[in-house]
Amino acid sequence: MVGKLFQVMFTRTSRRRLKEITEYVTEDAKSKAVGQHVRRGILAEAKKLEKLPGSKPTLPDTEDYDYKVHYTKAWSYKIIFRILNPMNIVRILTIRHDKELDEDVKKDLE
């Protein structure tokens, strides 16, 4: 039996964060190829959310939100998202590095 597929959509904030991450990695590695590799990896991980996004863990310290906040990872980056039912949409809210402060991550969720 084939399960339902979800449509994965990026918010303006998550698209901006992906661009910033790509630019940072490109500059840090002094290689456009490395930046693009990281970008493709994040996008590939996000695409996997088409299937069973609810199986991903809940982001810690987000219990006070009116909706469940989930995340998945690509390298050291958290792809933070919510599931919109019954529309079968996964909305990517932001993408953040593991070392970023919780307060900065939460600003993207508001």
Secondary structure in CASP SS format (residue, H / E / C, confidence):
PFRMAT SS
TARGET T0000
AUTHOR 0000-0000-0000
METHOD secondary structure of the structure
MODEL  1
M C 1.00
V C 1.00
G C 1.00
K C 1.00
L C 1.00
F C 1.00
Q E 1.00
V E 1.00
M E 1.00
F E 1.00
T C 1.00
R H 1.00
T H 1.00
S H 1.00
R H 1.00
R H 1.00
R H 1.00
L H 1.00
K H 1.00
E H 1.00
I H 1.00
T H 1.00
E H 1.00
Y H 1.00
V H 1.00
T H 1.00
E H 1.00
D H 1.00
A H 1.00
K C 1.00
S C 1.00
K H 1.00
A H 1.00
V H 1.00
G H 1.00
Q H 1.00
H H 1.00
V H 1.00
R H 1.00
R H 1.00
G H 1.00
I H 1.00
L H 1.00
A H 1.00
E H 1.00
A H 1.00
K H 1.00
K H 1.00
L H 1.00
E H 1.00
K C 1.00
L C 1.00
P H 1.00
G H 1.00
S H 1.00
K C 1.00
P C 1.00
T E 1.00
L C 1.00
P C 1.00
D C 1.00
T C 1.00
E C 1.00
D C 1.00
Y C 1.00
D C 1.00
Y C 1.00
K C 1.00
V C 1.00
H E 1.00
Y E 1.00
T E 1.00
K E 1.00
A E 1.00
W C 1.00
S C 1.00
Y E 1.00
K E 1.00
I E 1.00
I E 1.00
F E 1.00
R E 1.00
I E 1.00
L E 1.00
N C 1.00
P C 1.00
M C 1.00
N C 1.00
I E 1.00
V E 1.00
R E 1.00
I E 1.00
L E 1.00
T E 1.00
I E 1.00
R E 1.00
H E 1.00
D C 1.00
K C 1.00
E C 1.00
L C 1.00
D H 1.00
E H 1.00
D H 1.00
V H 1.00
K H 1.00
K H 1.00
D H 1.00
L H 1.00
E C 1.00
END
